[in-house]
Amino acid sequence: GEGRCMSIQAMQSLYELRENNQLCDAVIKLDDGSIFPVHRAILSACSLYFRAAFTTLLHDTEKKDVSITGVTTDMMKILLSYAYLRQIKVTDENVYQLLVTADYLCIIGVVDLCCAYLIARLSPTNCIGIMQFARKHYCKKLEQEAEKYLMRYFVQVANLSYELLLLSLEEIKVIIAADELNVKSEEIVWEAVLRWVNYDPENRKKHIVVLMKAIRLGLLDTQFFLEHVKDHPYVTSCEESRPMIIETLKFLYDLEMITHRDGEVTTPEIARPRVPHEILFAIGGWSGGSPTNYIETYDTRADRWVKVDEIDPTGPRAYHGTAVVNFSIYIVGGFDGMDYFNSCRCFDAVKKTWKEVAPMNARRCYVSVTVLNDIIYAMGGYDGHHRQNTAEKYNYLTNQWSLIAPMNMQRSDASACTLNGKIYITGGFNGQECMHSAEVYDSESNQWTMISPMRSRRSGVSCIAYHGQVFVIGGFNGITRMCSGEKYNPATNSWSQIPDMYNPRSNFAIEVIDDMIFAIGGFNGVTTIYHVECYDEKTNEWYEATDMNIYRSALSACVITGLPNVYDYIHKHREKLMEEKRQKMIAIENQR
């Protein structure tokens, strides 16, 4: 600590020497006549430009003059302050000029600070401009981050960005053709194209065919294609669009008649799904009368489950919890048919490696797990003897568990989630009965408070934060497995009903992905299931999604966003999706 203070003092002294023109051994001259006496060694230490200037110019005199063109007095003052004091105030007003000047003078430290500043301020309205600026000035990392942002938040960019309207044909085509474009529906891409053309219709409507080739027309809803694309004036007035319209109509018709086709059906380019930005992992559980360590991921764009080979080498577990921090999945507690676990495992989804992390203070099977501010919370559960009211939290930075205040109730087989900076836990079993009580935890005051009870008793329940409310779904009420659900509004401290699922289930996994709630697997009262369904609040309806590869209950699911190696976890053969669908439908028909 003291050494560091000394160095700040020393830097301050050198800066004062410069300001008083003492012991300076060079002079910087600018276009506007400004002169800055400097110390060669200080500037050479932070700038390759000055190091080259001072070490390769052969002068006999002690003083060395360096004339710099195109740099303002204000910029030079800021950069000298950085060179001497390592202090700099980057603002919205100066960041671009500062970056360009620092790049010109090879002051890498300032370039990095400016890039970090712009990355932190990326938004739907500025990301295209920042990407173009970075490309022009060869700031590779900034360009990559801006492009990644544009891809991930394209829905907002398409609606809000004025910069989008100023793009050239080639630039917008590259963006909308990208596999990484994060759109749940191609309708968004079509609307973005129209918005771009409408900005200058006379000069741009002739480009509609080029842009249509970049849209996955085969993924559009048939009704939407017929009503909004096929008969749009820009399309009907353009003769070259006819082959594309015919190809799309043929594909959409074939889709309806897929089982009647002979031979293998390929998936054309117009129907190749894009790449998802979120990956759902379903981990472990109970399958075929025993625990499993099976892992599969769900590719929302292809609507397919993909087996993951890198399973936990230490063996299976069920009735556990999962939590995501950065790109790591933590598997907390659980049961393997013999042992009730306090142990925790960690899977690094980028490196695909497993490791043991610190164990909890208590054994917890049927545990409830959630994450708040990168801290993992584990609550309640069963240790083989008692249903617990204790709870604890894990800090991955220190690899340490510490106890928090106990809950008001003993809860095993409950479910927890995080909403608006608070932790909610719902239902569960206390050893005597299935519960309808629920409580909320405030991490700042370390206090649990009871909230209004649910409308139904629910053990083996799942709850999740969604659209500002806590959604509680399914579970066992002591008599039967339920398909009902309810949602809690924190503002009114009240519960209201939501539509029923198609399948009753308890001990299933739940997650939000693509702005929908997914209910995955579970037990229906008779058998373990692999059915998956999703709820969309916009339509207030449940939809069936593709089944998992294996039947399982007591599993846990989590979502990782923005994985750099996302291609490792998605459906590999996107050109075979249609054929897979055909084979599946033929199999179903043959079963009838």
Buried (B, 14 or more C-beta within 10 A) or exposed (E): EEEEEEEEEEBEEBBEBBEEEEEBBBBBBBEEEBEBBBBBEBBBEBBEBBBEBBEEEEEEEEEBEBEBEEBBEEBBEBBBBBBBEEEBEBEEEBBBBBBBBBBBBBBEBBBBBBBBBBBEEBEBBBBBBBBBBBBEBEBEEBBEBBBBBBBBBBBEBBEEBEBBBBBEBEEBBEBBBBEBBBBBEBBBBBBBBBBBBEBEEEEBBBBBBBBBBBBBBBBBEBEBBBEBBBEBEBBEEBEEBEEBBEBBBEBBEBBEEBBEEEEEBEBBEBBBBBBBBBBBBBBBBBBEEEBBBBBBBBBBBBBBBBEBEBBBEEBBBBBBBBBBBEBBBBBBBBBBEEBBBBBBBBBBBEEEEBEEBBBBBBBBBBBBBBBBEEBBBBBBBBBEEBBBBBBBBBBBEEEEBEEBBBBEBBBBBBBBBBBEEBBBBBBBBBEEEBBBBBBBBEBEEEEBEEBBBBBBBBBBBBBBBBEEBBBBBBBBBEEEBBBBBBBBEBEEEEBEEBEBBEBBBBBBBBBBBBBBBBBBBBBBEEEBBBBBBBBEBEEEEBEEBBBBBBBBBBBBBBBBEEBEEBEBBBBEEBEBBBBBBBBBEBEEEEEE
